[in-house]
Amino acid sequence: MNIAPNSHSRTRKRLMAAAASVAIAGAIGFGAVATGTAPVLAEAVRVEAPQVPSFADVVERVSPAVVSVRVKAKIESTADDGSDLPDAFGNLPDDPQLRRFFREFRGFGDQDGRDGMRRFGRGDRQPRPVAQGSGFFISEDGYLVTNNHVVGEGSSFTVVMHDGKELDAKLVGTDPRTDLAVLKVEGDGKFTYVDFADDAKVRVGDWVVAVGNPFGLGGTVTAGIVSARGRDIGAGPYDDFIQIDASVNRGNSGGPTFNLNGQVVGINTAIFSPSGGSVGIAFDIPASTAKQVVQDLMKDGTVQRGWLGVEIQPVTSEIAESLGLKSDKGALVSSAQDDGPGKDAGISAGDVITQVDGKDVASPKELARLIGAYPPGKPVDVTLWRDGKSETVKVDLGTLPSSDKQASADQQPSAPPKADTLADLGLTVTRSDDGKGLVVTDVDPDSDAADRGIQAGDVITSVNSTEVNGTEDVAKAMADAVKSGRKAVLMQITRDDSNRFVALPVAKG
């Protein structure tokens, strides 16, 4: 049987097409088997987003400059009867073994000398570890910075380097008011060191890196941001802390906080922690404060600050109104010390200090920082608000005493039997024994005076800068205030040999 040529050609084409289809299907099937997935017709989702910066380069460069600080001190022998457990352990269960554990092992890692000291009851007076902290080199010849509360009770100091090498160090100087200290490593060699940043350029939200020795774990790195500036935590007269949320724990004290350029923006000094561990609230001494203090310590071993010699208090809105001030800025002088340069220059109780050398004084803390930044003997112009107008006096600053002035031993005068009433103020008063001022004998609990803390035994010495010796003086001062359109009078109160001012509203009509 003969097959036509055209029919043969068509049959061949159909066979070739079928073979090609089988080959394609086989390839797809093999791919599906090999990958275990169905054929993909679109690309997987991928988001192009900014990458979080790595801190590795910064850490690699600065870590050799950061050290652990071990402190030892002489321990006096004491009876080991457990009677000296601190108050924090007073609620422990009555378990002798548990109490012994806390008694013997409390204090290792960032404690001050008294609370952090490990006790030994066998007459051993050799140096023992009492604290661990952190520090960092600020010069290639071995000067390093740490906290005063880390080294304050120490008799010998050991610095543990980044590579584990241990070196002896000596104490150069401390400044308890700012909680800073400087050590000097003994020996030859050059050390990797870091520099202070200009913390005026540090902004809330900037990245920071903390490097230190928490719980004895040297070289620990944590990161976070600057949470706030200018924090006052009640640690001292120069509080101006940088708050960060990088994890900081016991043992980090004295350690540096770096910006992304590897410069020190602050020094770890305190944490807020109800639990004892990090909750993301830590406080740093600003680099600007530390830089000046450290320079003084390296040069002289101590810090000398200017001294004005006045006691001050905040200016509240009520006090400002009673004095005719437009704002509640400044520092109100509650008393001028007899031996102070302020009194010699004419500053007196009732004055409000508004400027120093043309720089505005926003608060008592600001005044303390401004005066403390000047060297002793420096003449400064102090602007005062007095008797409803501004005036300037020149003061030659003294030297801030190294210890607090002792309280006077004079007793407060006893009250004579006859009492008078200042009904509009809710006060019952009587003349003082020496005839200077009025002694408060009773306070109406529902009065403005009670709300502002005036209590029996206080002595009213002046009202609106006018001395008072009787209730008639108070009544006249109140009447004058009403005539002047003021809503309050300013009373000077003496209690326990210290002065303060209280603004009390005056009755209308």
C-alpha positions in Angstrom: 0.0 0.0 0.0 1.5 3.3 -1.0 1.3 6.3 1.4 1.0 9.7 -0.1 4.0 11.9 0.6 1.9 14.7 2.1 0.2 12.3 4.6 3.6 11.0 5.7 4.8 14.5 6.4 1.8 15.4 8.5 2.2 12.3 10.6 5.8 13.0 11.2 5.1 16.6 12.4 2.5 15.3 14.8 4.9 12.8 16.3 7.6 15.5 16.8 5.1 17.9 18.4 4.0 15.2 20.8 7.7 14.4 21.7 8.4 18.0 22.4 5.4 18.3 24.7 6.5 15.3 26.6 10.0 16.8 27.0 8.7 20.1 28.3 6.3 18.4 30.7 9.1 16.2 31.9 11.4 19.2 32.5 8.6 21.0 34.5 7.9 17.9 36.5 11.5 17.3 37.3 11.9 20.9 38.5 8.8 20.6 40.7 10.2 17.3 42.2 13.6 18.8 42.7 12.5 21.9 44.4 9.4 20.6 46.1 7.3 23.6 45.1 4.8 24.4 42.4 5.9 26.6 39.5 6.4 30.2 40.7 4.8 32.9 38.6 5.8 36.0 40.7 8.7 37.1 42.9 8.5 36.8 46.7 7.7 39.9 48.7 10.8 41.9 49.6 10.8 45.3 51.3 13.7 47.7 50.7 14.0 49.5 54.1 16.8 51.5 55.8 19.0 49.1 57.8 19.6 49.7 61.6 23.1 51.0 62.1 25.6 48.5 63.4 27.6 49.5 66.5 30.4 47.0 65.8 32.9 49.5 64.4 32.4 51.9 67.4 32.7 49.1 69.9 35.8 47.6 68.2 37.6 51.0 68.5 36.6 52.1 72.0 36.6 48.8 73.9 40.4 48.7 74.6 40.0 52.1 76.4 37.3 50.8 78.8 38.4 48.9 81.9 37.0 47.2 85.0 37.9 48.7 88.4 38.4 46.6 91.5 38.6 48.3 94.8 39.9 46.9 98.1 39.8 48.4 101.6 40.9 47.6 105.2 38.1 45.9 107.0 37.8 46.3 110.8 36.9 43.1 112.7 33.3 43.1 113.9 31.1 40.6 115.7 29.4 38.4 113.1 26.0 38.1 114.8 23.9 39.3 111.9 22.6 42.3 113.9 23.9 44.8 111.3 21.8 43.6 108.4 20.8 46.7 106.4 17.2 47.8 106.4 16.7 46.4 102.9 17.1 42.9 104.3 14.8 43.4 107.4 11.9 41.6 105.8 13.8 38.4 105.0 12.3 35.1 106.3 13.6 33.9 109.6 16.0 31.5 107.9 19.6 31.6 109.3 21.1 30.3 106.1 19.4 32.8 103.9 20.3 35.7 106.2 23.9 34.5 106.3 24.0 34.4 102.5 22.9 38.0 102.2 25.1 39.1 105.0 28.3 37.6 103.5 27.7 38.2 99.9 26.0 41.5 99.6 27.9 44.3 98.2 30.0 42.8 95.4 29.5 45.1 92.4 29.0 48.8 92.5 28.2 49.6 96.2 29.4 52.5 98.3 31.8 51.7 101.1 29.4 51.2 104.0 26.6 49.3 102.3 28.8 47.4 99.9 31.4 46.2 102.3 31.8 42.4 102.8 32.3 41.6 106.4 34.9 39.2 107.9 34.6 38.2 111.5 37.9 36.5 112.2 40.1 39.5 112.9 41.2 39.7 109.3 42.2 43.2 108.4 43.8 42.6 105.1 42.5 44.4 102.1 39.4 42.8 100.8 37.3 43.5 97.6 34.4 45.9 98.5 33.4 47.2 95.1 33.6 46.7 91.4 33.0 49.3 88.8 34.0 50.6 85.4 36.3 53.3 84.0 37.9 54.5 80.9 41.3 56.0 79.9 41.4 59.6 78.9 45.2 59.8 78.2 47.8 57.5 76.7 49.9 57.8 79.9 47.4 56.0 82.0 44.9 58.5 83.6 41.4 57.1 83.8 38.0 58.2 85.0 35.5 56.4 87.2 32.9 57.3 89.9 33.8 58.6 93.4 31.3 56.1 94.9 33.3 53.3 93.3 36.6 54.2 94.8 35.7 56.4 97.7 36.3 53.9 100.5 39.2 52.1 98.8 42.8 51.6 99.9 44.1 49.9 96.8 42.9 49.7 93.2 43.3 47.2 90.4 42.4 47.9 86.7 41.5 45.0 84.5 42.2 45.7 80.9 40.1 44.7 77.9 42.4 41.8 77.3 42.3 40.6 80.9 45.6 42.0 82.0 45.6 43.4 85.5 47.4 46.6 86.5 47.8 48.5 89.8 46.5 52.0 90.0 46.7 54.9 92.4 44.0 57.4 93.3 44.8 60.9 92.0 41.7 62.7 93.3 37.9 62.6 93.9 35.1 65.0 93.7 32.1 63.8 95.8 29.9 66.6 94.6 29.8 65.4 91.1 30.7 61.7 91.9 33.8 61.7 89.8 37.3 60.3 90.5 40.6 60.0 88.6 43.0 57.0 88.9 46.5 56.7 87.4 47.8 53.3 86.2 51.3 52.7 87.5 53.8 51.5 84.9 55.1 52.2 81.5 53.3 51.9 78.2 50.8 53.7 76.1 47.1 53.1 76.5 44.2 53.4 74.1 42.2 56.4 75.3 39.0 58.2 74.3 37.9 61.9 74.4 34.9 63.8 75.6 32.2 64.9 73.2 30.6 68.3 73.1 27.4 67.2 74.9 25.7 70.5 74.0 25.2 68.8 70.6 23.6 65.7 72.1 19.9 65.5 71.3 17.1 63.5 72.7 16.7 60.5 70.4 20.4 60.1 69.5 21.9 56.7 69.5 24.3 55.9 72.4 26.4 52.9 73.4 27.3 52.0 77.0 30.4 49.8 77.7 31.2 48.6 81.2 31.5 45.9 83.8 27.9 45.0 85.0 27.9 42.3 87.7 31.6 41.7 87.0 31.0 40.9 83.3 33.7 43.0 81.8 33.4 44.4 78.3 29.6 44.2 78.2 28.1 46.5 75.5 24.5 47.8 75.5 22.8 50.3 73.2 19.9 52.7 73.4 19.0 56.3 72.9 19.2 59.6 74.8 15.8 59.7 76.6 16.1 63.2 78.3 18.4 66.0 79.2 18.8 68.1 82.3 17.5 65.5 84.8 17.6 66.5 88.5 17.5 63.3 90.7 18.4 65.0 94.0 21.9 63.6 94.0 23.5 67.0 94.7 23.7 70.7 93.9 25.1 70.2 90.4 22.5 67.7 89.1 22.2 68.0 85.3 22.1 64.4 84.2 21.6 62.9 80.7 19.0 60.1 80.8 19.6 57.1 78.6 17.6 53.9 78.0 20.7 51.6 77.3 20.8 48.8 79.8 22.9 49.9 82.8 23.3 47.8 85.9 25.4 47.5 89.1 29.0 47.5 88.0 28.5 49.9 85.1 29.2 52.9 87.4 32.1 55.0 86.1 31.7 53.5 82.7 31.4 55.6 79.5 28.5 56.2 77.2 29.6 56.8 73.6 28.1 58.5 70.6 28.5 56.9 67.2 31.7 58.8 66.7 33.3 57.0 69.7 33.3 60.1 71.9 32.2 60.0 75.6 28.9 61.9 76.0 28.3 60.9 79.6 29.5 58.7 82.5 27.2 56.2 84.1 26.5 57.1 87.7 23.0 56.1 88.7 19.9 54.0 87.7 16.3 54.1 88.6 15.3 50.6 89.5 12.5 49.4 91.8 13.7 45.8 91.2 17.5 46.3 91.5 18.1 45.6 87.8 17.9 47.7 84.7 14.5 49.0 83.7 15.8 51.3 81.0 16.3 54.4 83.1 19.9 55.4 83.7 21.6 58.7 84.4 24.9 60.0 83.1 27.2 62.8 84.2 27.4 65.1 81.1 30.7 65.2 79.3 30.9 69.0 79.8 30.8 68.6 83.6 33.2 65.7 83.7 35.8 67.3 81.4 36.3 70.4 83.7 36.3 68.4 86.9 38.7 65.8 85.5 41.1 68.4 84.4 41.1 70.0 87.9 41.6 66.6 89.5 44.5 65.7 87.2 46.1 69.1 87.9 45.6 69.5 91.7 43.9 66.3 93.0 40.9 68.4 94.1 38.3 70.7 92.7 38.0 74.3 94.0 34.7 76.1 93.2 33.5 79.6 93.6 31.3 80.3 96.6 28.6 83.0 97.0 27.8 82.3 100.6 24.0 82.5 100.5 21.2 80.0 101.2 18.6 80.0 98.4 15.2 78.6 97.5 13.0 78.4 94.3 10.8 81.3 93.2 7.3 80.0 93.0 4.6 81.8 91.0 3.0 83.1 94.3 6.4 84.4 95.5 7.0 86.0 92.2 3.6 87.7 92.3 4.2 88.9 95.9 7.5 90.5 94.9 6.3 92.1 91.6 8.4 89.8 89.4 7.0 89.0 85.9 8.1 85.3 86.0 9.0 82.7 88.6 12.6 82.5 87.4 15.6 83.1 89.6 16.8 82.1 93.1 15.4 83.7 96.2 18.0 84.4 98.9 16.6 83.0 102.2 19.7 84.1 104.2 23.2 85.5 103.6 26.0 83.8 105.7 27.8 86.2 108.0 31.3 85.1 106.7 30.2 84.9 103.0 31.2 87.1 100.1 27.6 87.7 99.2 26.8 89.4 102.4 30.0 91.5 102.2 28.7 92.7 98.8 25.3 93.7 100.2 23.2 90.7 99.2 20.5 90.1 101.9 17.5 87.8 102.6 14.6 88.6 100.3 16.8 89.4 97.3 16.1 87.4 94.1 19.2 86.6 92.0 18.2 86.8 88.4 21.6 86.9 86.6 25.3 86.2 87.0 27.6 88.0 84.6 24.7 88.6 82.3 23.7 84.9 82.3 20.1 84.2 83.3 19.4 82.3 86.5 16.4 80.0 85.9 16.5 78.2 89.3 18.6 77.6 92.4 20.3 74.6 90.7 21.3 76.8 87.8 22.8 79.4 90.2 24.8 76.7 91.9 26.2 75.5 88.6 27.0 79.0 87.4 28.8 80.0 90.6 30.5 76.6 90.9 32.0 76.9 87.5 34.0 80.0 88.5 37.3 79.8 90.3 37.6 81.3 93.8 38.5 85.0 93.9 36.7 85.6 90.6 34.8 88.9 90.6 31.3 88.5 89.1 28.3 90.8 88.6 25.2 89.6 90.3 21.9 91.0 89.3 19.2 91.2 92.0 15.5 92.0 92.2 15.1 94.1 95.3 12.2 96.4 96.4 10.5 96.2 93.1 13.4 97.0 90.9 16.6 95.5 89.4 20.1 96.3 90.6 23.6 94.8 90.2 26.3 94.2 92.8 29.9 93.0 92.3 30.9 90.0 94.3 34.4 88.6 94.7 33.7 84.9 95.0 35.1 82.9 97.9 36.1 79.2 98.1 33.4 76.7 98.5 34.0 75.0 101.9 34.9 71.3 101.7 32.4 70.4 104.5 29.0 71.6 105.4 28.7 74.4 107.8 27.9 73.2 111.3 24.5 74.2 112.6 24.3 76.8 115.3 23.8 75.5 118.9 21.5 78.4 119.8 18.2 77.3 121.0 15.0 78.7 119.5 13.4 81.2 121.8 10.5 80.0 124.0 7.1 81.7 123.6 5.7 84.1 126.1 2.3 83.3 127.4 0.4 86.1 125.7 -0.7 85.3 122.1 -2.3 87.3 119.3 -4.3 86.1 116.3 -3.7 86.8 112.7 -7.1 85.6 111.7 -6.8 86.4 108.0 -3.8 84.1 107.8 -5.0 81.4 110.1 -2.1 82.0 112.6 -1.8 82.5 116.3 1.5 84.2 117.2 3.4 85.7 120.1 6.4 88.0 120.4 9.7 86.2 120.6 11.9 86.5 123.8 14.3 88.9 122.1 11.6 91.0 120.6 12.7 90.2 117.1 9.9 88.4 115.1 6.8 86.6 116.0 6.7 82.9 117.1 3.8 80.9 115.6 2.0 79.0 118.4 -0.9 77.6 116.5 -1.9 77.1 112.8 -5.4 76.7 111.5 -5.3 73.3 109.7 -7.7 74.6 107.0 -5.6 77.7 106.3 -3.3 78.6 103.4 -0.5 78.8 106.0 -1.0 75.2 106.9 -1.1 74.2 103.2 2.3 75.9 102.7 4.0 74.1 105.6 4.0 76.8 108.3 3.9 75.1 111.7 4.0 75.9 115.4 7.5 77.0 116.5 8.3 78.8 113.3 9.4 82.4 113.7 8.1 85.1 111.3 11.0 87.6 111.0 9.8 89.8 108.1 6.9 90.4 105.8 7.6 91.8 102.3 11.2 92.6 103.4 10.0 94.6 106.4 11.0 93.4 109.9 8.0 92.5 112.1 8.0 92.7 115.9 4.2 92.6 116.4 0.9 91.8 114.7 0.5 95.4 113.7 3.6 95.2 111.5 2.1 92.2 109.7 -1.3 93.9 109.3 0.4 97.0 107.8 2.4 94.9 105.4 -0.7 93.1 104.2 -2.6 96.4 103.8 0.3 97.8 101.7 0.2 94.7 99.5 -3.5 95.2 98.8 -3.0 98.8 97.9 -0.3 97.8 95.5 -2.6 95.4 93.8 -0.7 92.3 95.0 -2.4 89.1 95.8 0.1 87.7 98.4 2.6 88.8 101.0 6.0 87.2 101.3 6.9 86.0 104.8 10.4 85.1 106.0 10.2 82.1 108.3 13.0 80.8 110.5 13.0 77.2 111.6 15.9 75.2 113.1 18.4 78.0 112.4 17.5 78.1 108.7 15.4 80.6 106.7 12.9 80.2 104.0 10.2 82.3 102.4 6.5 81.5 102.1 3.9 83.5 100.0 0.5 83.8 101.7 -2.6 85.1 99.9 -4.1 88.3 101.4 -7.8 88.7 102.0 -9.6 91.2 99.6 -11.9 93.9 100.9 
